[in-house]
Amino acid sequence: MGGSGLSLIRWDSMQKSIEAGGLGFKDLFLQNKALLLKLGFQLVFGVDKLWVQVLRSKYKVEVGLPITISRSRYSRLWCGLMHIWSDLKESTSWIIRDERAQISSTITGLIQKGD
């Protein structure tokens, strides 16, 4: 029967680029975090979007950047957002210009290996 078994490979070697001898898989943890941060950013600044209005209404989130979004009952999406919320708050900087209070936001250095 020789050699018909399942070949196992370490996940970190699968994430290496193909040029480096890996399979070129993306780091799924970092990919998920990046997508959740994008959704969190939209939750704060995309208040005109219907899905944002629905979530803000469902979880009773007021306008702006809430300090916390923790709730006792939540969906899987909201659970993911709760996990990245501190990173989103720390990386969002506010710049107030003129009397119009234009908001400029930058998200930098959010997704670092080892977070």
Secondary structure as GFF3:
##gff-version 3
##sequence-region A 1 115
A	DSSP	alpha_helix	11	14	.	.	.	ID=ss1
A	DSSP	alpha_helix	28	45	.	.	.	ID=ss2
A	DSSP	alpha_helix	50	58	.	.	.	ID=ss3
A	DSSP	alpha_helix	76	91	.	.	.	ID=ss4
###
